Amino acid sequence: MDKIDFQKGKRKLLRVIFGRTVLLFTALLLQAGILLFFMFKLAEYLTYYYWISILISVIMLIYILNSDINPSYKLAWGIPVAMFPMFGALFYLFVHIQPGGKVIDDRLKVINYDTAGYMKQDPIVLLELEKEDIHLKKFTEYMNNIGPFPMCKNSDAKFYPLGDDWYPDMLERLKEAREFIFMEFFIVNHGVLWDSVLEILKEKAAQGVEVRFMYDGTCTFFRLPHNYPEYLESMRIHCRIFSPIRPALSTYQNNRDHRKIVVIDGKYAYTGGVNLADEYINKMSRFGHWKDTAVEVTGEAVNTFTMLFLQNWNIQSRETEDVSLYVRDYKVESEGYIMGYTDSPFDDIEVGESVYMDILYTATEYVHIMTPYLILDNEMITALSYAVKRGVDVKLIMPHITDKPYAYMVARNYYEILLKKGVKIYEYMPGFIHAKEFISDNKKAVVGSVNLDYRSLYLNFECAAYLYGVHAVRDAETDFLNTLSQCEEITLADCRKYSKIKKTIGKLMWLFSPLM
């Protein structure tokens, strides 16, 4: 027991030491130390250091202002570069000029070319959409141009209002597997959930089912042993780590695989906000009651999630895989359509944000949103405001108990801005909201991994299911209204009563929002 506690304590300590915030403040302290060194030890060179720092800052600001990135993101980077010239500029270069990222991007282009043939848009669906909703047809064409991400008929979805509801069904589907199981998660931690999943995966692998398991490298550093893939391989479970985190500088450690995908036999696919750790199914309490959501996709749309998984899985492969071996022709009766999609930090297209804004710009009655984090660019604020001005009811549910106090304090910066524009904000009083949802007009819904913050919208690999006209949309809305009854509405008066110290910290932390 003491050894287990020691290991947990060690991992927590390492998480703090090598966390983004600590690394950033370490860099700033280092810059301050160098400045003091020049002042007291090399005073005669201080002037040179000062002007070189200013020159670097000016050059970098010109570069940032002329780069092809979102204006709000330019501002978010420009301020720290201007305030901390030397290390702000070097840190920007470290994050954005990424040889490792270029390698991933080049590899993805090859893989996406191989999978594109199995993600073609059915022209009959386009004709149906043209009759149903001409804008939806145009949106589908756009998603196919940048993906391709096909809108699929003969597909359905089951909505899960809690991770508690999701995991029993997912376990049963895993037990039914006969051909293959693909799993991709951001967080994996030992406990009731992962241990029960692992037991099934071990049994299935022994039966000859092909099992592939991939997780983000943050787990390697904080939650799982470094040799965990070898342990899984010993049980015939093929395992890969996406970008393992090491206590050393890396060119692509800032871009994480935040996706959650499960594909079973090409029959069932799961996505949402739920990870493989006990807090997600309320088997342990970290921040009060954990509210998360997920969907089970069936039918033709499952093939999309199969291809999305294989895309990231094969980033580390040198050989081309025959992905056609995993394409299936399962169809289910449905009254709507489903589109699976992903977002990459290397393609210069903010797919996740584009989908969210399309919903805001086309809504006629309401847009209801759940998100754990809130760091918005100007375009998103404009879209939210525009929806309200058109008479659309825009409601946003945030957590009352947060897992990241600094992120919550940054989010509070946006409360007053949005409230003044007519957006209604609520906080989930029983605990933490981890769900990522947009629901609109009883027709459209997005359930996936995409948060409303810079990290999800610009820096991470993300995925989601876009639902149109299926019953799961109405189930998601029913759940939203039920959740709303457990929330407290935030008013302008509440914003004015909010701690001035926390307000100040939030404004200061906003300077580093590109890393949050």
N, C-alpha and C positions, 0 to 999 in steps of 0.2 A: 504493500500500500504506500509506504514511504517512497519507494522507487517510482511508482506511478505519479504521486504528487510532485516529486522532483522533476519528472519529465514534463508534466503539465506546466510547472513553474518555469522551467527552462524555455519551453516553447513560447510562453507568454512574454518572457523577457526578450527573446529573439525577435518576436513580433514587434515589440516596442522599439528595440534598437534599430532594426532594419525597416521600420515603417516609413512610408513616404514623408510624413510630416517631420519625423525626427531627422531623416536625412536632409530635408530641406533646411531645417533650422540649424543643423550642424554646418551646412555650407555657409549659411549667413554668419554664424559665429566665427567660422574660419576666415571669412572676408573681414569681419571686424578685427579679428586677431592680427591679420596681415597689416591692416591699416594702422593699428596700434604699434606694430613692430616697426613700420616705417617711421611713425611719429617719434618714437623714443630711441630707436637704434640706428635708423638710416634716414634721419631727418632731411639730409641734403638731397635725397632721392624722392621725397614725398611729392614734390611738384610733378615729377615725371610720372609717378604712379597715378596721380590724380588725373592728369591730362590723357594718359593712355586709357584709363578707365572710362573717361568721358567719351573719348573717340570710339572705343569699342561699343559703348552704349548707344551712341548716335548711329553707328553703322548697323547695329542689330535692330534698332527701332525702325530705321528706313527699310531694312529687309522685311521685318514683320509687317509693317504697314502696306508693303507692296506684295505681300504673299497672298495666295488664293485660299484664304481661310475665312471663317465667319468673323465679321467685325467685332462682335462681343468677345470672341476668343482672342482676337488681336489685342483688344483692350486689357483682357485678363492677363495676358502675357506681357504687354507693354509696360504696365505699372511696375511689376517686380524687376524687369530689366532696367527701367529708369532709376528705380530706388537703389538697386544693388548692382551697379554697372558690370563689374567684373564677373561675379559668380552668377548673376541673373542671366547674362548673355551666354556664359558657358553652359549653364543648366538648360537653357532653351535649345542650344545646339545639341546637347547630349540627348534630349528628349526627341528632337525632331529630325536631326540628320542621323538616320539609323541604318547602317549597313545591314544589321541583322533583320530589320524590318523590310528592307529592300529584297533580301533573300526570300522572306516569307511571301511578299507580294508577287515576286516573279514566279514562285512555285505555285501560288494560288491561281495565277492566270492560266497556267498549264492545266491544273486540276479542274478549274471551272470550265475550261474548254471541253475536257473529257466528260464532265457531268451534264453539260448544257443540252446535249441531245436527249437526255432523259427528263428534262424539265421544260419541254416545249409546251406552249400554250395551245390548248384545243381551240381551233377557230369557231367551232359550234358554240362554245361558251362565250366567246366575244360577241357573236350574233345575239345570243340570249341577253347578255348584259346591255347591249345597245338598246334593246327593247325595255329592259328593266330600269336602267339608269345610265344615261349616256356618259355622265361624268365617271361613273364606276368603270365603264369600259375604257375611258381614257386613262384612268388611274391604273387599271390592269395593264394596259399597253406600256405605260411608263415603267411599272415594276418589271415587266418582261424585258424592256430595253436595258435596264440597269442590272438585272439579275443574271439570267432570267429567273423570275419567281412566278410560276403559273397560278392563275386562279382556277381551282379545281371544283368540278361538280362531282356528283356521286360520292360525296364525302360528308362526314358528320363529326360533331364534337360533343363531348361530355364535359361540363364545367364542374370544377371542384372548388368550393368556397373556402376550404382549409386544406393545409397539407395533411391534417389528420384524416380527411376523407380520401385524399389522393393515394396515400401510400398502401392501404389494403388492396385497392383495385390493381395498382401497379404490381404488387407482389404476386397477385393471382395470375396476372398476364405473364409475368416472368416464368411462373411455374408451368404455364401452358406452352412455352416456347418449344419449337421443334426444329427450327432451322438456324436462326441467328438472333443475337441480342447485341445491340449497339447502345452504349451509355456514355454520355458526356456531361460533366458537372464542373461547377466552379469550386464548390466546397465539398469535401468528403471528410467525415470525422467518425471515429468509432463510437458506437452506441447501439441502441435498439434498432434504429432504421438501417444504418449501413451494415451492421452485423447480420441482420435478417436478409438483406439483399445479397450480401456476400455468400451466405450459406446456399442460397438458391443458385447464384451464378456458378458456384463450385460444383453443385450437383448437375447443372445443365452442361457445363463444360465436360464433366466426366461422362455424360451421356452422348457426347459428340456434337452438341450444339456449339456453333461458332460464337464465342463471346469476346467482344471488344469493349474495353473500358478505358476512358480517357478523362483525366482531370487536370485542372489548372495547377501550375507550379507553385502557387501560394500554399497549397496543401503540403507540398514537400517540405517547405520551410517551417510551417507553423503547426501542422496537424498529423502528418504521416511520416514514417521513416523514409530516408533518402533511397533505400533499397526496396521500397514497397512494390514497384513494378516487377522486380525479380520474384518477390513473394507471390504475387498474383500469377505470374507466368508459371510458377511451380505447380499451380492448380489448373493449368491449361487456359487461363484467362489472359488473353492478349491485352497488354496495358501500355499506354503511352502517357507521358506527362507533357503538357503544353508549357513551354518556356519555364523550366525549373528556376526558382528564385535561389540565388546564391549570395552569400555575403561579399559580393564584389560588384563592381560597376558592369552594367550590361547595356547594350544598345536597344534592346526591345523589352526589357522587364516592365516598362510602363504600360504595355499593351497586354491586357489579360484576356483569357478565354472565359467570359462571364456567361456563356450559354448553358442552357439546361435542355438536353435532348435524350429521350429514350425511344428506341425503335425496336419492335419485337416482330420478327418474321415478316416484316413488310405489311402487317395487319394493323398494328397499333403504334401510335407515336404519342409521346408526352412532351409537353413543354410548359413553362411557367416560371414562377419565381422560386420554387422549392429546390433546395439543395439536399444532399445526403448527410444530414446531421440532425440530432434529436430535437433541437429547438424549433425546427421547421414543422414538426408534427406534435409539438407541445408535450413531448416526453421529458423535457427538462425546461425550466424557466430561466431565461436570461434577462429579458426585458418585458416582463409581464406576459400577457397572452400574445402569442405570435400569430398574426393574421397574414396568411399567404394564399395564393390561388394557383391553379394549374388547369390544363385541359388535356383530355384524351382525344386524339384525332384518329378517325378511321376512314377507310376508303382510299380513293385515288391520291389524296393529298399526303398520305403517309410516304409515298415515294419521294416527295420533296424533302422531307426531313431525313430520309435515308441518304439522299445526295448531300444535304447540308452536313451531316455527320461525316461522311466520307471525305468531303472537302478538307475539313480541319484534320481529320485523322491522317490523311496522306501528305500533309505538309512536310512531315519528317521522312517520307518515303522517297527513294531515288527512282524506283521503278513505277511504271504506269499500271494501275490496277484496273481490271475488267469490272467496272461498276455495274454492268448490265446483269451480273449474277445475282444482284440484290433487288432488282426491279420486279414488282409484283403487280397483278392486274385485279386487285380486290376493289369491288364497288359496293356501296351501300346506298340505300334510298335516303334522300335528304331534300329538304325544301330550300336549301341555300348553297353557298359556296365557301370554300376555305383556301387560303393562301399561306403557305409557310415561307418565311424569308429570314435572311440573316443580314448583319451589318458588320463590315470589316473596317478597321481604322486605316487601312492602306489604300482604299479605293477612291478617296476624295469625294465620296458621296455619303451624306448623312442620311442613310436609309431610314433608320429608326425615327429620327426627327421629322423626316418628310412624311412618313405615314401618319404620325401624330398630328401634324399641321394640316394634312389633307382632311382628316376627320373634323378638325376645328373649323376649317374654311367651308365645309359642305354641310355641317349640321344645321338642322332647322328647328329642333325642339330642345335637345339637351346634349351636353357632353359631360360625362361623369368620370372622374379620374381618381385612381389610387396610385400613390408613389411614396417610397420611403425617404427620398431625397429630392431637394428642390434647388437646383442651381441653373437658372434660365438665361438664355441669350435673348437679345432684343427681338429677334424674329418670333420666338415662342411667346414672349410677352405680348407682342403685337397680335399674334393669332388668337390668343386667349381673349384679349381686349376686343378684337373685331367680332368674335363670336358673341360676346355679351352685348355689344352695341347692336347686333342684329336681332336681339331678343332671345338668344339661346341661353338656356339655363346651364351655367358652368359651375360645377361643384368639384372641389378637390379635397380628398381625404389624406391627411398626413398622420404620422405616428405621434402620440403624446409622450410615450417613453421611447427614447431613441437609442440606437446601438452606437452612434457616433456623435457625441455632444458637439464637436466642432462643426460637423456638417449640419446639424440642427440649427446651430446659431447662425450659420450662413443662410440657411433656408428662411429664417425669420426676417432676413433683410428684404425678402420678396413679399412677405405677407401684406405689409401696408400698401406696397405698390399695386398688388393684385386686387386687394379689397377696394381700393379707390377706383379701380377700373370695373368693379362689379362682380368680380369672381368671388364665389363663396368658399370659404376655407373651413374645414373641420379637422379636429384631432381625435384620433381613436383612443379613448380613455383607458380601456383595459390593458393596453400595452403597445406593441410594435406592429406597424403596418409594413410588410415587406412585399406586398402584391404590386405588380406593375400592370395597370389596366387603363384602357380608354374605352368607354362604352357610349354609343350615340344612337338616339332616335329609335331604339328597339330594333335596329337593323344591323349596326356595325359594332364590332368589339375587337380589341387587340388584347391578347393575354400572352405575356412572354417575360423576357429578362431585362427589358429596356427601361432603365430609370430616367427620371427627368433631371439629369445632371450632366456636366461636361464629360465625366468619365464614361458613362454609357453612350452618350450621343456622339462622342468624338474619339475615344481612346480604346475602347474594349471591343472584342468580338461579342456580338449579341444575336439573339434570335427571338422570333415571336410567331404566333398564329394570328392571322387576320381572318375574322369570322364575319360573314355576311348572310343574313337571313336565316341562319340555323337557330334551333331552339336554345342553344347554349348562350346566345346573346341575351335573351330574355332572362335566363337563369342568372347570368352575371349581373344584370340590372336589379333583379330581385335581391340578390346578395348585397349589392351596393346599398340599396335602401334599408335592408336589415342592419348592415354595418353602420349606416348613418344614425340609426337609433341609439347606437352605443357611443356616439361621438358628441363632442362639445363644439359648438360653432365659435369661431374666432372673430372678434369684432375689432374695429379701429380702436375702441377704448382698451381692449386687451393688449393691442400692440403698443399703445402709449404707456401702459402699466408694466410692460416687459422690462426686466432688469437693464439698466443703462450700461452696466459693466458688460453684460452678455451681448448687448447691442454693439458695443464698441469692439469686443472680441470678434463678433460675427463680421463686422465691417473690415477688420484687419485680416481675418482669415479669408475673406473673399479675394484678397490679393493673390492668394495661392490656389484659387478655385480650379485652375487647369489640372491640378494634381489630385484633387479630391474625388 
